[in-house]
Structures are given as structure tokens and as C-alpha cells.
Amino acid sequence: MQTWDQRQPIYQQLADLLAAQLLDGDPPEGQAMPSVRVLAGQYLLNPLTVNRALQALNDEGLLESRRGLGLYVTAGARERLKAVERRRFLEVEWPRLRERLRRLGIGPEQLHWGDTR
């Protein structure tokens, strides 16, 4: 069961979760997103919250509405999303992480970059 953080709107957290799934190719480009009803049931959320999350992804150009059919993943959505996420990581997350590593005295020799799966 998904746990929601009270510091950020739930619709944004759901949009981020769905974007992460899109990054993983689920659903693939050109395929339909699950319906509002399905997502609301899956995440135990109000359909209006789900609709707002899907609208946020639509506003970012990751989804397109097909009248009478629902929302579909746009062509190139994964690459656009990957570019945005890479930029955010390098500009926002990496500097904070690098500073935290410095404070903790963790150097490159202590980091293992191999596949951990």
C-alpha cells in the first residue's frame, strides 16, 4: 500500500509516481493509461485527486487525451521525461548529495557503483 507524504499534495505525489512508471516504460508510448477509476481503486484515492495527477502529466506533454478513449502516453514521452529528470538530478539533487557525502566523509572509494540488483 502506498504511503503519502503530508508535506506535498497527494496529486503531485501520484503524478511523480506515475511519471516514474512512465520512465520505466509502463505503459509504453502509444498505449493507454489506466483509467481514473482503476487508479483511484489501486491507490485508494479520490477520483478527483487522480484526475488532477493525470492532468498534471497531460500538461507536461507526457499524455494526450483521445476523445472517448482516455489518456494515452505520447510518443517521445519517456525521453522528454528522462531529460527533465536528469537535469533536475544534476542541478538539484546531486549538489545536495555531494555536500552530504562531503559532510559524512564518504569518498569515491567507499561508493560501489556496480549493479546492486
BELJOLIN-V937749 format. One record per run of one state. SS is the DSSP state (@ for helix, = for strand, . for the rest). FROM is the first residue (numbers start at 1). TO is the last residue. If there is no record, write none. Layout:
ss = {SS;SS}
from = {FROM;FROM}
to = {TO;TO}
This chain:
ss = {.;@;.;=;.;@;.;@;.;=;.;=;.;@;.;@;.}
from = {1;10;24;32;33;36;44;47;60;63;67;70;74;77;105;108;111}
to = {9;23;31;32;35;43;46;59;62;66;69;73;76;104;107;110;117}
